[in-house]
Amino acid sequence: MDAVRVDQWLWAVRLFKTRSAATEACRAGHVRVNGGPAKAASPVRTGDRVAARVHGRERELEVVQLAAKRLSPPQAAASLVDHSPPRPPRADEPWGRDPGSGRPTKRDRRQLDRFRR
């Protein structure tokens, strides 16, 4: 296999949940191959750089292995090199509750209600 469609590759390496979602991202202009805008049928070869906006985050990927069918997560991780910038730190809740600390108390719920107003 010499080349694969960019929407197929994005779906195969699990960047998008469905191939139609990858196609829509290409149509909307959220996918670029080697710096240029990519249509869904644009070919991708080993060594190409693919930039895609996924879930509001810009991803910069290098193609290591071509795939036309959906891969398992370990295989998908091995078929690309991620050159994306690190994720921004997650904003903590405004009232300072730690994740996994259990059910909010009545006081916590009141603070949340005040914050939402």
N, CA, C and O atoms as a DFTB+ gen file, in Angstrom:
468 C
 N C O
     1  1       0.852      -1.166       0.000
     2  2       0.000       0.000       0.000
     3  2       0.905       1.239       0.000
     4  3       1.747       1.402       0.883
     5  1       0.724       2.088      -0.979
     6  2       1.567       3.266      -1.148
     7  2       0.987       4.497      -0.458
     8  3       1.728       5.291       0.122
     9  1      -0.338       4.659      -0.520
    10  2      -0.993       5.828       0.071
    11  2      -2.393       5.441       0.528
    12  3      -2.979       4.468       0.053
    13  1      -2.912       6.230       1.464
    14  2      -4.255       6.003       2.015
    15  2      -4.960       7.352       2.067
    16  3      -4.315       8.389       2.220
    17  1      -6.270       7.336       1.942
    18  2      -7.050       8.564       2.098
    19  2      -6.857       9.120       3.500
    20  3      -6.759       8.358       4.462
    21  1      -6.801      10.436       3.622
    22  2      -6.546      11.045       4.925
    23  2      -7.688      10.777       5.903
    24  3      -7.435      10.580       7.091
    25  1      -8.939      10.764       5.436
    26  2     -10.041      10.492       6.356
    27  2     -10.007       9.054       6.859
    28  3     -10.343       8.791       8.013
    29  1      -9.601       8.118       5.994
    30  2      -9.458       6.722       6.425
    31  2      -8.371       6.593       7.475
    32  3      -8.550       5.896       8.473
    33  1      -7.246       7.257       7.258
    34  2      -6.124       7.146       8.197
    35  2      -6.481       7.764       9.546
    36  3      -6.159       7.195      10.590
    37  1      -7.140       8.919       9.535
    38  2      -7.531       9.563      10.801
    39  2      -8.492       8.691      11.591
    40  3      -8.423       8.634      12.819
    41  1      -9.391       8.010      10.883
    42  2     -10.319       7.107      11.552
    43  2      -9.596       5.855      12.030
    44  3      -9.865       5.375      13.131
    45  1      -8.680       5.314      11.221
    46  2      -7.978       4.079      11.562
    47  2      -7.089       4.247      12.789
    48  3      -6.950       3.315      13.581
    49  1      -6.485       5.423      12.958
    50  2      -5.613       5.641      14.121
    51  2      -6.382       6.221      15.313
    52  3      -5.783       6.681      16.284
    53  1      -7.702       6.193      15.226
    54  2      -8.603       6.520      16.320
    55  2      -8.574       7.977      16.749
    56  3      -8.778       8.280      17.924
    57  1      -8.322       8.886      15.809
    58  2      -8.443      10.303      16.128
    59  2      -9.908      10.720      16.103
    60  3     -10.333      11.595      16.856
    61  1     -10.674      10.074      15.219
    62  2     -12.107      10.330      15.129
    63  2     -12.848       9.029      15.359
    64  3     -12.374       7.954      14.992
    65  1     -14.017       9.137      15.971
    66  2     -14.788       7.951      16.321
    67  2     -15.375       7.269      15.090
    68  3     -15.468       6.043      15.042
    69  1     -15.771       8.062      14.094
    70  2     -16.335       7.500      12.869
    71  2     -15.620       8.090      11.657
    72  3     -15.026       9.166      11.728
    73  1     -15.690       7.374      10.563
    74  2     -15.059       7.878       9.347
    75  2     -15.814       9.084       8.824
    76  3     -15.209       9.995       8.258
    77  1     -17.117       9.103       9.001
    78  2     -17.878      10.265       8.537
    79  2     -17.517      11.516       9.340
    80  3     -17.565      12.622       8.801
    81  1     -17.157      11.364      10.613
    82  2     -16.702      12.513      11.406
    83  2     -15.358      13.021      10.876
    84  3     -15.126      14.229      10.844
    85  1     -14.482      12.122      10.466
    86  2     -13.203      12.515       9.875
    87  2     -13.430      13.222       8.543
    88  3     -12.752      14.204       8.240
    89  1     -14.373      12.736       7.750
    90  2     -14.695      13.364       6.474
    91  2     -15.248      14.766       6.693
    92  3     -14.885      15.695       5.971
    93  1     -16.120      14.929       7.681
    94  2     -16.684      16.247       7.996
    95  2     -15.599      17.222       8.443
    96  3     -15.641      18.401       8.094
    97  1     -14.631      16.735       9.212
    98  2     -13.528      17.593       9.646
    99  2     -12.711      18.060       8.447
   100  3     -12.256      19.203       8.408
   101  1     -12.526      17.184       7.479
   102  2     -11.803      17.577       6.253
   103  2     -12.592      18.611       5.473
   104  3     -12.024      19.594       4.997
   105  1     -13.888      18.403       5.337
   106  2     -14.734      19.355       4.611
   107  2     -14.761      20.718       5.284
   108  3     -14.820      21.748       4.612
   109  1     -14.717      20.723       6.626
   110  2     -14.773      21.981       7.375
   111  2     -13.431      22.710       7.393
   112  3     -13.347      23.838       7.880
   113  1     -12.386      22.080       6.868
   114  2     -11.085      22.728       6.823
   115  2     -10.260      22.552       8.080
   116  3      -9.323      23.315       8.311
   117  1     -10.593      21.545       8.913
   118  2      -9.876      21.303      10.157
   119  2      -8.691      20.357       9.996
   120  3      -8.004      20.055      10.971
   121  1      -8.447      19.887       8.771
   122  2      -7.356      18.935       8.537
   123  2      -6.419      19.503       7.476
   124  3      -6.856      20.005       6.441
   125  1      -5.121      19.413       7.759
   126  2      -4.100      19.870       6.816
   127  2      -3.060      18.766       6.665
   128  3      -2.694      18.114       7.643
   129  1      -2.585      18.558       5.438
   130  2      -1.538      17.573       5.163
   131  2      -0.333      18.326       4.613
   132  3      -0.427      19.002       3.588
   133  1       0.790      18.206       5.295
   134  2       2.032      18.884       4.916
   135  2       1.826      20.382       4.736
   136  3       2.400      20.981       3.827
   137  1       1.015      20.992       5.591
   138  2       0.813      22.433       5.577
   139  2      -0.294      22.929       4.678
   140  3      -0.701      24.084       4.791
   141  1      -0.791      22.095       3.790
   142  2      -1.852      22.511       2.873
   143  2      -3.193      21.937       3.273
   144  3      -3.248      20.884       3.908
   145  1      -4.283      22.609       2.914
   146  2      -5.607      22.081       3.244
   147  2      -5.838      20.730       2.579
   148  3      -5.365      20.486       1.469
   149  1      -6.565      19.857       3.261
   150  2      -6.763      18.496       2.767
   151  2      -8.238      18.198       2.572
   152  3      -9.063      18.465       3.446
   153  1      -8.554      17.646       1.420
   154  2      -9.881      17.084       1.207
   155  2      -9.873      15.683       1.792
   156  3      -8.810      15.152       2.115
   157  1     -11.040      15.084       1.931
   158  2     -11.140      13.746       2.520
   159  2     -10.373      12.707       1.716
   160  3      -9.855      11.746       2.285
   161  1     -10.294      12.886       0.406
   162  2      -9.638      11.900      -0.450
   163  2      -8.160      12.196      -0.677
   164  3      -7.512      11.513      -1.471
   165  1      -7.620      13.196       0.002
   166  2      -6.201      13.512      -0.167
   167  2      -5.348      12.337       0.286
   168  3      -5.624      11.738       1.325
   169  1      -4.317      12.000      -0.479
   170  2      -3.488      10.854      -0.094
   171  2      -2.525      11.206       1.042
   172  3      -2.029      12.328       1.135
   173  1      -2.279      10.228       1.892
   174  2      -1.319      10.352       2.982
   175  2      -0.302       9.238       2.804
   176  3      -0.668       8.082       2.588
   177  1       0.963       9.583       2.894
   178  2       2.037       8.606       2.758
   179  2       2.878       8.599       4.032
   180  3       2.770       9.510       4.853
   181  1       3.698       7.597       4.194
   182  2       4.579       7.514       5.350
   183  2       5.513       8.718       5.351
   184  3       6.112       9.051       4.328
   185  1       5.632       9.362       6.498
   186  2       6.488      10.536       6.646
   187  2       5.753      11.854       6.521
   188  3       6.333      12.900       6.811
   189  1       4.486      11.843       6.095
   190  2       3.713      13.076       5.970
   191  2       3.354      13.620       7.346
   192  3       3.288      12.879       8.327
   193  1       3.123      14.932       7.400
   194  2       2.665      15.593       8.617
   195  2       1.190      15.922       8.449
   196  3       0.794      16.523       7.450
   197  1       0.379      15.531       9.420
   198  2      -1.059      15.785       9.387
   199  2      -1.412      16.635      10.599
   200  3      -1.134      16.254      11.736
   201  1      -2.021      17.783      10.352
   202  2      -2.499      18.655      11.428
   203  2      -4.022      18.582      11.429
   204  3      -4.658      18.763      10.391
   205  1      -4.597      18.319      12.584
   206  2      -6.054      18.189      12.667
   207  2      -6.554      18.818      13.961
   208  3      -5.918      18.711      15.009
   209  1      -7.708      19.478      13.866
   210  2      -8.356      20.009      15.061
   211  2      -9.367      18.962      15.521
   212  3     -10.351      18.686      14.836
   213  1      -9.103      18.383      16.698
   214  2      -9.940      17.315      17.238
   215  2     -10.418      17.729      18.619
   216  3      -9.606      17.986      19.508
   217  1     -11.728      17.793      18.804
   218  2     -12.336      18.156      20.086
   219  2     -11.793      19.485      20.606
   220  3     -11.525      19.628      21.799
   221  1     -11.631      20.461      19.702
   222  2     -11.181      21.779      20.095
   223  2      -9.687      21.885      20.379
   224  3      -9.232      22.919      20.869
   225  1      -8.930      20.863      20.090
   226  2      -7.494      20.853      20.355
   227  2      -6.754      20.601      19.050
   228  3      -7.132      19.726      18.271
   229  1      -5.706      21.368      18.817
   230  2      -4.904      21.213      17.601
   231  2      -3.914      20.069      17.789
   232  3      -3.133      20.069      18.741
   233  1      -3.945      19.091      16.878
   234  2      -3.047      17.927      16.945
   235  2      -2.126      17.950      15.738
   236  3      -2.580      18.152      14.612
   237  1      -0.837      17.746      15.966
   238  2       0.176      17.688      14.916
   239  2       0.758      16.285      14.925
   240  3       1.413      15.896      15.892
   241  1       0.526      15.507      13.848
   242  2       0.900      14.096      13.801
   243  2       1.805      13.808      12.615
   244  3       1.693      14.438      11.564
   245  1       2.694      12.855      12.797
   246  2       3.543      12.374      11.713
   247  2       3.142      10.932      11.424
   248  3       3.016      10.123      12.343
   249  1       2.943      10.613      10.150
   250  2       2.521       9.281       9.735
   251  2       3.732       8.355       9.753
   252  3       4.718       8.606       9.061
   253  1       3.660       7.278      10.549
   254  2       4.719       6.286      10.614
   255  2       4.324       5.039       9.846
   256  3       5.148       4.423       9.170
   257  1       3.042       4.671       9.957
   258  2       2.539       3.456       9.321
   259  2       1.186       3.763       8.706
   260  3       0.363       4.435       9.328
   261  1       0.944       3.282       7.499
   262  2      -0.341       3.479       6.844
   263  2      -1.331       2.433       7.310
   264  3      -0.970       1.286       7.572
   265  1      -2.584       2.842       7.411
   266  2      -3.646       1.920       7.820
   267  2      -4.943       2.370       7.169
   268  3      -5.293       3.549       7.210
   269  1      -5.649       1.428       6.571
   270  2      -6.936       1.723       5.939
   271  2      -8.084       1.177       6.766
   272  3      -9.234       1.567       6.558
   273  1      -7.793       0.278       7.703
   274  2      -8.817      -0.288       8.571
   275  2      -8.515       0.103      10.004
   276  3      -7.369       0.385      10.355
   277  1      -9.544       0.117      10.821
   278  2      -9.426       0.553      12.217
   279  2      -8.445      -0.334      12.971
   280  3      -8.512      -1.560      12.893
   281  1      -7.532       0.302      13.702
   282  2      -6.503      -0.420      14.446
   283  2      -6.854      -0.473      15.925
   284  3      -7.654       0.323      16.415
   285  1      -6.248      -1.417      16.625
   286  2      -6.412      -1.473      18.074
   287  2      -5.658      -0.279      18.668
   288  3      -4.766       0.258      18.011
   289  1      -5.984       0.144      19.875
   290  2      -5.311       1.307      20.456
   291  2      -3.782       1.201      20.502
   292  3      -3.114       2.185      20.183
   293  1      -3.189       0.048      20.887
   294  2      -1.719      -0.007      20.863
   295  2      -1.132       0.113      19.451
   296  3      -0.096       0.749      19.259
   297  1      -1.790      -0.494      18.476
   298  2      -1.328      -0.393      17.095
   299  2      -1.490       1.032      16.565
   300  3      -0.635       1.531      15.834
   301  1      -2.595       1.679      16.940
   302  2      -2.839       3.054      16.503
   303  2      -1.776       3.986      17.065
   304  3      -1.294       4.870      16.357
   305  1      -1.403       3.802      18.327
   306  2      -0.373       4.640      18.936
   307  2       0.982       4.433      18.269
   308  3       1.782       5.365      18.179
   309  1       1.239       3.214      17.802
   310  2       2.515       2.916      17.157
   311  2       2.573       3.405      15.715
   312  3       3.660       3.486      15.143
   313  1       1.439       3.732      15.115
   314  2       1.430       4.114      13.716
   315  2       1.526       5.628      13.507
   316  3       1.400       6.100      12.377
   317  1       1.744       6.388      14.570
   318  2       1.899       7.829      14.440
   319  2       2.864       8.347      15.494
   320  3       3.094       7.704      16.519
   321  1       3.422       9.514      15.226
   322  2       4.247      10.229      16.196
   323  2       3.541      11.542      16.469
   324  3       3.284      12.316      15.546
   325  1       3.228      11.798      17.724
   326  2       2.469      12.981      18.107
   327  2       3.435      14.120      18.428
   328  3       4.196      14.044      19.392
   329  1       3.398      15.177      17.613
   330  2       4.225      16.357      17.824
   331  2       3.386      17.515      18.364
   332  3       3.803      18.669      18.274
   333  1       2.219      17.224      18.920
   334  2       1.315      18.251      19.413
   335  2       1.879      18.911      20.663
   336  3       2.618      18.285      21.423
   337  1       1.530      20.169      20.873
   338  2       1.918      20.800      22.135
   339  2       1.151      20.141      23.282
   340  3       0.075      19.584      23.063
   341  1       1.690      20.197      24.499
   342  2       0.987      19.554      25.610
   343  2      -0.365      20.207      25.873
   344  3      -0.589      21.375      25.557
   345  1      -1.253      19.420      26.456
   346  2      -2.588      19.934      26.784
   347  2      -2.479      21.053      27.809
   348  3      -1.614      21.016      28.684
   349  1      -3.356      22.052      27.704
   350  2      -3.351      23.088      28.731
   351  2      -3.846      22.502      30.051
   352  3      -4.662      21.580      30.045
   353  1      -3.371      23.015      31.167
   354  2      -3.823      22.474      32.449
   355  2      -5.318      22.673      32.628
   356  3      -5.886      23.679      32.203
   357  1      -5.933      21.705      33.258
   358  2      -7.382      21.755      33.480
   359  2      -7.706      22.753      34.578
   360  3      -7.070      22.754      35.631
   361  1      -8.680      23.588      34.335
   362  2      -9.084      24.569      35.339
   363  2      -9.823      23.857      36.461
   364  3     -10.732      23.063      36.217
   365  1      -9.429      24.147      37.675
   366  2     -10.099      23.559      38.826
   367  2     -11.464      24.196      39.013
   368  3     -11.736      25.279      38.496
   369  1     -12.310      23.513      39.752
   370  2     -13.625      24.050      40.035
   371  2     -13.463      25.299      40.897
   372  3     -12.556      25.371      41.726
   373  1     -14.335      26.271      40.702
   374  2     -14.146      27.552      41.391
   375  2     -14.273      27.460      42.912
   376  3     -13.729      28.312      43.614
   377  1     -14.955      26.482      43.429
   378  2     -15.119      26.401      44.871
   379  2     -14.102      25.471      45.517
   380  3     -14.144      25.258      46.729
   381  1     -13.184      24.912      44.721
   382  2     -12.059      24.185      45.267
   383  2     -12.280      22.746      45.672
   384  3     -11.567      22.254      46.546
   385  1     -13.226      22.052      45.086
   386  2     -13.426      20.641      45.412
   387  2     -12.458      19.786      44.623
   388  3     -12.228      20.025      43.437
   389  1     -11.903      18.806      45.270
   390  2     -11.006      17.877      44.604
   391  2     -11.816      16.833      43.846
   392  3     -12.843      16.371      44.344
   393  1     -11.365      16.448      42.629
   394  2     -12.075      15.398      41.910
   395  2     -11.989      14.082      42.680
   396  3     -10.940      13.727      43.217
   397  1     -13.087      13.386      42.721
   398  2     -13.115      12.098      43.410
   399  2     -13.270      12.215      44.913
   400  3     -13.053      11.241      45.635
   401  1     -13.644      13.398      45.398
   402  2     -13.761      13.564      46.852
   403  2     -15.143      13.191      47.377
   404  3     -15.437      13.390      48.555
   405  1     -15.977      12.658      46.516
   406  2     -17.282      12.201      46.970
   407  2     -18.391      13.175      46.621
   408  3     -18.201      14.133      45.872
   409  1     -19.544      12.901      47.184
   410  2     -20.715      13.717      46.908
   411  2     -20.575      15.088      47.554
   412  3     -20.110      15.193      48.689
   413  1     -20.980      16.165      46.826
   414  2     -20.873      17.500      47.411
   415  2     -21.820      17.668      48.598
   416  3     -22.918      17.113      48.618
   417  1     -21.379      18.430      49.568
   418  2     -22.210      18.713      50.731
   419  2     -23.218      19.800      50.375
   420  3     -23.178      20.362      49.280
   421  1     -24.103      20.086      51.291
   422  2     -25.093      21.123      51.061
   423  2     -24.405      22.478      50.882
   424  3     -24.829      23.288      50.058
   425  1     -23.362      22.719      51.642
   426  2     -22.599      23.961      51.528
   427  2     -21.955      24.064      50.138
   428  3     -21.971      25.131      49.525
   429  1     -21.395      22.965      49.647
   430  2     -20.784      22.957      48.324
   431  2     -21.811      23.245      47.240
   432  3     -21.534      23.981      46.293
   433  1     -22.987      22.669      47.379
   434  2     -24.043      22.910      46.392
   435  2     -24.482      24.364      46.393
   436  3     -24.745      24.932      45.333
   437  1     -24.563      24.974      47.569
   438  2     -24.923      26.396      47.645
   439  2     -23.868      27.257      46.965
   440  3     -24.205      28.196      46.243
   441  1     -22.601      26.945      47.187
   442  2     -21.534      27.704      46.535
   443  2     -21.606      27.555      45.020
   444  3     -21.386      28.519      44.287
   445  1     -21.910      26.367      44.559
   446  2     -22.046      26.148      43.126
   447  2     -23.218      26.938      42.566
   448  3     -23.107      27.512      41.482
   449  1     -24.338      26.979      43.280
   450  2     -25.501      27.745      42.835
   451  2     -25.154      29.236      42.753
   452  3     -25.554      29.915      41.807
   453  1     -24.408      29.747      43.747
   454  2     -23.993      31.152      43.714
   455  2     -23.087      31.433      42.522
   456  3     -23.189      32.485      41.892
   457  1     -22.217      30.508      42.221
   458  2     -21.296      30.682      41.109
   459  2     -22.034      30.691      39.772
   460  3     -21.666      31.450      38.875
   461  1     -23.046      29.878      39.627
   462  2     -23.787      29.774      38.360
   463  2     -24.664      30.980      38.091
   464  3     -25.037      31.208      36.940
   465  1     -25.008      31.762      39.102
   466  2     -25.895      32.932      38.912
   467  2     -25.215      34.075      38.260
   468  3     -25.833      35.116      38.039
